[in-house]
Amino acid sequence: MRATGALPISEALRAAIGAAESALLARQREDGHWVFELEADATIPAEYVMLEHYLDEIDPQLEAKIAVYLRRIQNDDGGWPLFYRGDSDVSTTVKAYYALKLAGDSPDAPHMRRARQRVLALGGAPRCNVFTRIALALFGQVPWRAVPVMPVEIMLLPRWFPFHLEKISYWSRTVVVPLLVLTALRPQARNPRRIDVPELFVTPAQHERGYMRAATGSPLGRIFLGLDAVLRRLEPLFPKGLRRRAIAKAVAFTKTRLNGEDGLGAIFPAMANSVMAFDALGAAPDDLSLGTAKRAVRKLLIVGDGEAYCQPCVSPVWDTALAAHALFESAGDGACAAIAHANAWLKPRQVLDVAGDWAARRPNLRPGGWAFQYWNDYYPDVDDTGVVAMALHREDPQKYREALERAAEWIVGMQSKNGGWGAFDVDNDHYSLNHIPFADHGALLDPPTEDVTARCVGYLLQLGRSPSEPAVARGLKYLRGTQQPDGSWFGRWGTNYIYGTWSALNAFAPLGENAANSETVRRAVDYLVRFQQADGGWGEDGGSYWEARRGLCQASTASQTAWALLGLMAAGEVANPAVERGIRFLLATQNADGLWDEAWYTAVGFPRVFYLRYHGYRAFFPLMALARYRNLTERGEKPGRFGF
C-alpha cells in the first residue's frame, strides 16, 4: 500500500495517477494493444487436463504445473468454488478432482480426501451439471442415460420449430454444435492411465437413477423432462441417413466458423468440443481442421515458472479499449501517443465484411461491430462495439468518421424489440428454453441487459444523437423501466448491482440528468452511498446473484470502488463526502507497482454459473476514477461529456 496519509489529497492524487498511468503504459504491447490475463474457475484448467487424457496427448510438465494451480485455489473445505472465496461447487470440484487424479495425485493425499468428502457431502457426482456429466460420460464414468437427449438431428430442424439453434445464444450455439456430434457418436476417451473416479458416487454410477432432474423445478421443466424420456425412446429409431446429414451439417457449421487459431467462437469449451468432435469423426493427426483447433486451445494457456492454467478466452479488444479510456482521463506524458497507437490497432478489427450468426435476425443490416477477442468475425460483441467506438470518437471524430457511423448503424440495427440490447444477438429471449433439461446451467440465452443497453445509449449520445431519436429514446425507456426498487440496476457482465448502476448512470449523464433534477438518478445515488463500506470502498460478492445473498460484500475491491465512484461522479456528485472517502480508499490501497491487488472476481460469464477475474480491471478502472476526480475537481471539467 502507498503511504498517503502525510500528503494533501491533491498531491497524493497526482502521484497515484502518475504511478498507475506508468504501470498501464508499461504493459502496452509493441503493436499498440493490451491483453491481460482472464481467469475463470478450476473448470477450464481441469478440462484442459481431461482433454489431453482424452486424446492421449499428455504434456507431463504442463500437467504438473496445472496441478499446482488447482491445488492452490482449492477451498479449505476441500471443494473448489466458482469464484474467489465462494462456496464449493460440486461440478467444479468433480472436474478438479478428476484432473488431479489424472495428473497423478493419489486419492489418499490429504487434499484429495478432503475434495472427495466435499463431493459426497454435496450429493456426489450425479448432482453435477449437464456439461460435467457429459465429460464423465466421455470418460466412461457415467452411462449416457445420465445426459439429456440432444440428438444431432437438431441441426435439421426448421426455424419455426420451438427449439432452433438461432434461438439460443452464440456461446451455446458454438459449444452445442460439436457437442451434438459427440453425443451422437458417443466416443470414449483414450484415458491411457485408465483413471476412474467411482469413489465420487454414493450409489455406483451404473445403478444411479437420479441423474435427470427438471432444470428449473417448474411445471414446464417437468414437462420437458417427460419429453426427454419420450425422445430417449424414439432416438434409436431415427433413420441413419438423417443422422449422417445432420452430422455433416454440424461439421460444416463448425468448419465455417473455425476462426483459424482464434478458435470456434473464440471460447475454450467450443474449441475443446471441436477438437474432440474432429477426433471422433476419425480425422487424421495431420488433418488441417483438427490441427488448427488444437493450436487454438493451446493459445489460451498461461504458463509460468511454477504453475499454469487455461483461460476461457482472451480479451484484447476489450482490454485495449478500456486502457484507452483510462488514458484519456489520466492524459499524462505518453498517453496521447499510446491512445493513438491503441486505436490504430483497434480500427482494422472492425468486422465489416462478415454477416455473422446475428444476421439471421437482421439479414439486411450491414456488419460494423468489434469482437471481444483478437478475431471472432461471426460473433462481434455489441458491448465491445460501443466501448471501442467511444474510444475512437474521443480521439478524433473526423479521423474515424466512417468507422463510427458503421458502428452506430450496426448498434441501432441490433436493438431488441423491448428497447434493450443483448451482447451478441437480437431478441434472444426465448425463456421457455431455460426449462429444458440440457439448460440446467442457466446460460442458454442472450437477452437484452441493462449494462449493454447503457453502453449503446451512451455511445449514441456521445455521437450527438438526439435523446428523442427512436433508438435512443427506446433505450432510455428500457433503462428507466429496469431500475430496481432500491435504485440500482442489475449487472449482467460485471459484479453486480454496482456495475449495472455505474453503467446506467453513464447513459443518463450526457442528458444532464443528476441527483438534483432526476428522481431516477437520485435513487441510484442513494443506493451507491448506502452500499459504501466502512473502509470507504465498495465491494460486491459473486454470491449476490442469488437473491437471498443480495448485497453480500466480503471485501472492498479497487475495480468495484472505481465503478461506484465513476457512477457517482456521472451523477454530478463529485462533492458528495462518499466520493472523497472512496478516493482515499483507492489512494491507500495502491501498491508499490502503481496498481491494485485484486484477487476477487468482479465479473461474470454467466451469473450463478461461471465467473471471471479480469486481471486488467485493477489497472483500468481505478486509474479512470482517480483521474476523472482530478479532472472534475481541479480542472473544471463537467460530468457527462462522454457516455463512458
Order of alpha helices (4+ residues) and beta strands (2+ residues): alpha-beta-alpha-alpha-alpha-alpha-alpha-alpha-alpha-alpha-alpha-alpha-beta-beta-alpha-alpha-alpha-alpha-alpha-alpha-alpha-alpha-alpha-alpha-beta-beta-alpha
